[in-house]
């Protein structure tokens, strides 16, 4: 039986239309790859609650459910699990994103997402973001 891993991710989009990517730090699986902020959903947590918590924990910013717009989702089979990941777009938050978990951050225009090595599940999400922005 395949283990399903539920993860929620967020494309933070700034006033210039750039998207925030975070580089997975050494010691984590897929270290060095760039990803959209987010993380594993905890038991009883909605995807929106996960995003709000993860943005606070990872980037020291605050947002609310009304600022999160669902865009698409990824369904991707890895060797040891199957990932199901909704992707939300957020254009409004309080604070300035700063790395709190040793990750590197970069703001990228949607057309330049192709120049960053993403986890396999994130690649089609980046293409949809590029088409949307």
N, C-alpha and C positions, 0 to 999 in steps of 0.2 A: 504494500500500500504506500502511495506517495504522500509525503508530508507536504502540506500546503502552508507556506509562510505568507502571512498577511503583513504588508508594509505599506505605509502611506508616504507619498513624496509631494514636494511643492516646488513649483517654478516661481521663484521670486522675480518679479519684473519691475525694474526701476523706471524712472520718468523718461530715460533715454531709450527704453525698449530693450535694455540689456538684461540677461538672465544670470542669476547667481549659480555658480557651480562650486562644489566643495571637493577637494582631493582627499581620498581615503588615506588616513595616516598609516605609517608602518605599524605592523603588528595586527592589523585588521585583515579580514579576508578581502581579496581584490584590492589590496593596498596599491596606491599610486593611480588608480582610476578616478576619473571625475564623475560626480553624481549630483543629482538634485537633492537638496536637504530633505530629511525625513527620517523615518525609522520604523521599527517593528511596532505593530499595534499590540497594546497590552489587553489582557482579558477585560471585557466590558467597556472598552474604549471605542469610540467611533473614529473613522478616519480623520475627521476634522479635529477632534480632540487630540489625536496623535500628532497631527501637524503642529497645532498650537504648542503642545508640550515640547516637541522636538525642536521647534524654532527657538523656544526659550532656552532649552538645555544646550543646544549646539551653537546658536548664533547670538544669544542674548537680545532677542527682539520679541515684541509682543504683537499679536494680531488676534482677530476674532473670527468666528464662523462666518459671519456675513461678508468677510473680505476674501473668503476662499471660494473660488469658482471651479467646479469639477471640469476637467478637460477631456481626459481619456484614461486608459488604464493599460498596464502591461500584464501579460500572462505568459510566463517564460519558465521552461523546464531547465533547471540546473542539474548537476549530477546527483546531489543528495536531497533535493527538495524542488517544489514547484512554487514559484513566486507569483503572487497576485498583488498588484500594486496600483491603486488609483493615483493619478497625478492631478493635483490642483494647481491653479494659477492664483497668485496673490500679488496685488499691486499696491496694497496699503498695509503698513505696519508701523509700529513705533520703535524707535531706536535705530542704531546703525549696526548692521550685521558685523560681528567680529567672531573669529574662531575661538571656541571655548574647549575644543577637543583635539587640539594639535593638527587640525586640518588646514590646508591652504585654501584660500578663497579667491575667486576670480569672477569678474563681471564680463559677460560675453554676448555679443550680438547674436541673434538667432541664426543668421547665415554662417556664423563662424563656429557653431557647435560641432560641425564635422571635423574640426581640427583638434578636438579633444577626445582622448580615449575614454569611452564610457563603458560601464558594465553592459553585457549583451542585452539585458532587459530594458535598458534606458535608450538604446539606439533608436528604436521606432518612436519613442516618446519625443526625442529630440527632433525627428523629422516632422512630427505633427506640430510641435512648437514653431518650427521654422515656417511651416505653411500658415500658421495662425497669426504670427506677428509680422 
